[in-house]
Amino acid sequence: MASQDSSPQKQDGSGNGPKRSLRGFAAMDPQRQREIASLGGRAAHQSGHAHEFTTEEARAAGKKRHAARAGNGSSADQPR
């Protein structure tokens, strides 16, 4: 049994469902989406709202991650 795609994309007019067009951000080409997203990231860094890890913070996070995995008896086969 085939399932219908419920994503809000334009359908081919075959009568299998409502016709919906892409709007806003979804209607833009991927390159334009990346440009807009990049501007948001730059703005966050300039305004001081973006967090940048220090070496000490990164080290502590790594230790915490490895300790949690070791506590679960994990192996390399298990997903992260």
C-alpha positions in Angstrom: 0.0 0.0 0.0 1.5 3.3 -1.0 1.5 6.2 1.5 0.8 9.7 0.5 3.4 12.4 1.1 1.9 14.9 3.5 4.6 17.6 3.0 3.3 21.0 2.1 4.6 20.8 -1.5 2.8 21.5 -4.7 1.2 18.3 -6.0 1.1 17.4 -9.6 -2.6 17.9 -10.0 -3.4 14.2 -10.1 -6.4 14.8 -7.8 -4.9 12.8 -4.9 -5.0 15.6 -2.4 -5.3 19.3 -1.8 -2.9 21.5 -3.8 -0.6 23.4 -1.5 2.1 25.7 -2.6 5.3 26.4 -0.7 5.4 29.7 1.0 8.0 31.9 2.7 11.3 30.3 3.7 10.3 26.9 2.2 9.7 28.5 -1.2 13.2 29.9 -1.5 16.0 28.1 -3.2 18.5 26.4 -0.8 21.3 28.9 -1.5 19.1 31.8 -0.4 18.0 29.9 2.7 21.7 29.4 3.6 22.4 33.1 3.1 19.6 34.1 5.4 20.6 31.6 8.1 24.2 32.7 7.9 23.1 36.3 8.6 21.3 35.2 11.7 24.3 33.4 13.0 26.6 36.4 12.4 24.1 38.7 14.1 24.0 36.4 17.1 27.8 36.5 17.4 28.0 40.2 17.0 25.3 40.9 19.6 27.0 38.5 22.1 24.1 36.0 22.2 25.9 33.1 20.5 27.9 30.9 22.9 31.4 29.9 22.1 33.0 27.2 24.1 36.3 27.8 25.8 38.9 25.1 25.9 38.0 24.3 29.5 34.3 24.1 28.8 34.9 21.8 25.8 37.2 19.6 27.9 34.6 19.3 30.7 31.9 18.5 28.2 34.1 15.8 26.6 34.8 14.3 30.0 31.1 14.3 30.9 30.2 12.6 27.6 32.9 9.9 28.0 31.9 9.3 31.6 28.3 8.9 30.7 29.1 6.4 27.9 31.5 4.4 30.2 28.8 4.3 32.9 26.3 2.6 30.5 28.8 -0.1 29.5 28.6 1.1 26.0 30.6 -0.3 23.1 31.5 1.2 19.7 28.4 -0.4 18.3 25.9 1.6 20.2 24.5 4.8 18.7 25.4 8.1 20.3 
